[in-house]
Amino acid sequence: MTKGIKLKGLFLLTAILASSFALAAGGSANLNPPATAADGAALYTAKCTICHAKDGRGLPNWRSKGQPDFSDAKWQKSRTDAQIADATKNGKGKFMPAFKAKMTDEEITAVVARIRSFGKK
């Protein structure tokens, strides 16, 4: 085989592999993957557990200052998602800081979903 034929064969093989990959990836060769949804559990762990605990029950020394127990069904029923998002975004009282400069609306929505999950046990 000549060098030109080998090069053409290599090019053809590369084109076939690239086409196969594009079809397997959903029919297009889009190199920019879609943005992933915010991970509420990871955000809660990173930003909220220090005060609200891993299980959402809160910390004894903070509960006496009005900290909610996210696992309490009565508390869950008494709040809307919008109210939880607002408290997360804008803070509440002197102990709950605002996270509007630290999290996007999508991330706050994901954290609200994580808080809701504590009430489903």
matplotlib code that plots the C-alpha trace (Angstrom):
import matplotlib.pyplot as plt

x = [0.0, 1.1, 1.4, -1.5, -3.9, -3.0, -3.6, -7.0, -7.9, -7.0, -9.0, -12.0, -11.8, -11.6, -14.7, -16.6, -15.7, -16.6, -20.0, -20.7, -19.9, -22.2, -25.1, -24.5, -24.5, -27.9, -27.6, -25.3, -21.7, -22.5, -19.3, -21.0, -22.9, -26.1, -25.9, -26.7, -29.4, -28.2, -27.5, -29.6, -28.1, -24.5, -25.5, -27.3, -24.2, -21.8, -23.9, -26.5, -25.3, -23.1, -26.2, -29.0, -27.2, -26.9, -30.4, -32.2, -33.2, -31.0, -28.6, -29.8, -28.2, -29.7, -33.2, -33.6, -33.1, -35.9, -34.1, -36.6, -36.5, -36.9, -37.9, -41.0, -44.2, -46.0, -43.2, -43.2, -46.9, -46.8, -44.3, -44.6, -41.7, -41.7, -41.4, -38.5, -36.8, -37.4, -35.8, -32.9, -32.4, -33.0, -32.2, -34.4, -33.9, -30.4, -29.3, -30.2, -28.0, -29.0, -27.7, -28.8, -25.2, -23.9, -26.4, -28.4, -32.2, -31.8, -29.5, -31.9, -34.7, -32.6, -31.9, -35.6, -36.2, -33.6, -35.3, -38.6, -37.0, -36.4, -40.1, -40.7, -39.5]
y = [0.0, 3.4, 6.2, 8.1, 5.1, 4.5, 8.2, 8.2, 5.0, 6.6, 9.7, 7.5, 5.5, 8.8, 10.1, 6.9, 7.0, 10.6, 10.0, 7.0, 9.1, 11.9, 9.5, 7.8, 11.2, 12.0, 12.7, 15.7, 16.5, 19.3, 19.8, 22.0, 19.7, 21.1, 22.7, 20.3, 21.0, 22.2, 19.5, 20.4, 17.8, 18.9, 22.6, 21.9, 20.0, 22.8, 25.8, 24.7, 21.7, 23.9, 25.3, 23.0, 19.7, 16.9, 15.5, 18.9, 18.7, 21.6, 22.1, 22.2, 25.5, 27.1, 25.6, 27.6, 30.7, 29.7, 27.4, 25.1, 21.3, 20.5, 17.0, 18.1, 17.5, 20.4, 22.8, 21.4, 21.9, 25.4, 26.8, 27.1, 26.6, 30.3, 31.1, 28.7, 30.2, 33.7, 32.9, 31.3, 34.1, 37.1, 35.7, 35.7, 37.4, 38.0, 34.4, 33.3, 35.0, 35.9, 33.7, 35.7, 36.7, 33.2, 31.0, 31.4, 31.1, 27.6, 26.6, 28.0, 26.0, 22.9, 23.5, 24.0, 20.6, 19.1, 20.7, 19.3, 15.8, 15.9, 15.9, 12.8, 10.2]
z = [0.0, -0.7, 1.8, 0.2, 0.4, 4.1, 4.9, 3.1, 5.0, 8.3, 7.4, 6.5, 9.7, 11.8, 10.0, 10.7, 14.3, 14.7, 13.0, 15.2, 18.3, 17.2, 16.6, 20.0, 21.7, 20.4, 16.7, 16.8, 17.4, 19.8, 21.8, 24.4, 26.8, 28.3, 31.7, 34.5, 37.0, 40.4, 42.9, 45.9, 48.2, 47.4, 47.8, 51.1, 52.4, 51.4, 52.5, 55.0, 57.1, 59.3, 60.9, 59.9, 60.3, 57.7, 58.6, 58.5, 62.2, 63.1, 66.0, 69.6, 70.4, 67.3, 67.7, 70.9, 68.7, 66.4, 63.9, 62.2, 62.1, 58.4, 59.2, 61.1, 59.1, 60.8, 59.8, 56.2, 55.9, 57.3, 54.6, 50.8, 48.5, 47.8, 51.6, 52.0, 48.9, 50.1, 53.5, 51.8, 49.3, 51.6, 55.0, 58.1, 61.4, 62.7, 62.5, 59.0, 56.4, 52.9, 50.1, 47.1, 46.4, 47.0, 45.1, 41.8, 41.7, 40.3, 43.1, 45.7, 44.1, 44.3, 48.0, 48.6, 47.0, 49.4, 52.4, 51.3, 51.1, 54.8, 55.4, 53.3, 55.8]

ax = plt.figure().add_subplot(projection="3d")
ax.plot(x, y, z, "-o")
ax.set_aspect("equal")
plt.show()
